[in-house]
Amino acid sequence: MQLDYDGIVQRYEKYIFNTYTRQPIAIKSARGAVVTDVNGKGYIDCVAGIAVNNVGHCHPSVVEAIKRQAEELIHVSNLYYTEQQAVLAEELVELTGMEKVFFCNSGAEAVEGALKLARKASGRKEFIATENAFHGRTMGALSITYKEKYRKPFEPLAPAVFVPYNDAGAIRAAIHENTAGVILEPIQGEGGVIVPSDDYLKEVREICDEKGILLILDEVQTGFGRTGKWFAKEHSGVEPDILTTAKAMGGGFPMGAMLACEDIAANFGRGDHASTFGGNALACAAAIANIDVIKKEKLVRRSEELGNYLIQKLESLNKNYVKEIRGKGLMVGMELSIKCEDIVNRAREMGVLLNCTSESVLRFVPPLTITKEQLNKAVSVLDEI
């Protein structure tokens, strides 16, 4: 059975929870930086599944790895060893500089694991997070996500205090005897692509060391080349105690991980945490192939170069509407003097998919494989709008 757009929407309305604001297109296929809807119309994708498809949609190497692995072994649970999980764990340790890996399926799961580990390791309960932070919508991750509209309907949540982002002094002032750790995004994504000052993370690291609390870096959105480095922490040279990542790990296949240094990881014993599907053979095969593509195609360097190119092109747009352009690599935010929902709608009609966050920020997180010509097209559409 093949459904048209109206048939798909009718079934969504009848059968699926109404928890998302969906744009009025139904995607049928995608390759590289272009997606195609059920009517055959193509769109340049500057959203990439929300910073997921870093190697592009349906990269042949990732597709082949999934096909090959699916014919041999998909899932056996974590009651047994698999080669794929062992290989991927070693790869992630080498890429991140951390020492131990826990596999899961999403960014929210990775954050949940990090909070549990920090509590177990520290013996304390409360976390310091930042204003405009977004860490997920599960109960633990929600407690450290800033916007009240996300949190309030589900309170009481785990204890947390919010301080201004990019203010290390505010973190120092908020620490008390029950503080387990600080959790930060190296660059805030949902908050509007907010890039901190160069010394911010270093200062926070020093404060955490001085006060004996843990530093958790949430690299769910910033990992795997998105910011022009393998991980955004490399911009400041800071090593966290715990790191979370997901989104772009599996080349579009659901995959997440929590990583920690050896002495912190040792606080989790058998039965302290688990994930039935975490690190299954199929997801690991996809992630291994994805990392290999990023390396072979030099997509980390490409992200940095194209990010600079995109910012330069965006700077040519009408200054009456553009307040600020900021970002690193191909994680770019353009803050407008007007709300951007209508611009997103008009750009889609003209064949470009964009994302609006914090009401007035256009967030660009396209595949790292996007071409200059495709970026030029996206910017020309914005210029016309």
Secondary structure, 3 states (H helix, E strand, C coil): CCCCHHHHHHHHHHHCCCCCCCCCCCEEEEEECEEEECCCCEEEECCHHHHCCCCCECCHHHHHHHHHHHCCCCCCCCCCCCHHHHHHHHHHHHHHCCCEEEEECCHHHHHHHHHHHHHHHHCCCEEEEECCCCCCCCHHHHHCCCCHHHHHHHCCCCCEEEECCCCHHHHHHHCCCCEEEEEECCCECCCCCECCCCCHHHHHHHHHHHHCCEEEEECCCCCCCCCCCCCHHHHCCCCCCEEEECHHHHCCCCCEEEEECHHHHCCCCCCCCCCCCCCCHHHHHHHHHHHHHHHHCCHHHHHHHHHHHHHHHHCCCCCCCEEEEEEECCEEEEEECCCCHHHHHHHHHCCEECEEECCCEEEECCCCCCCHHHHHHHHHHHHHC
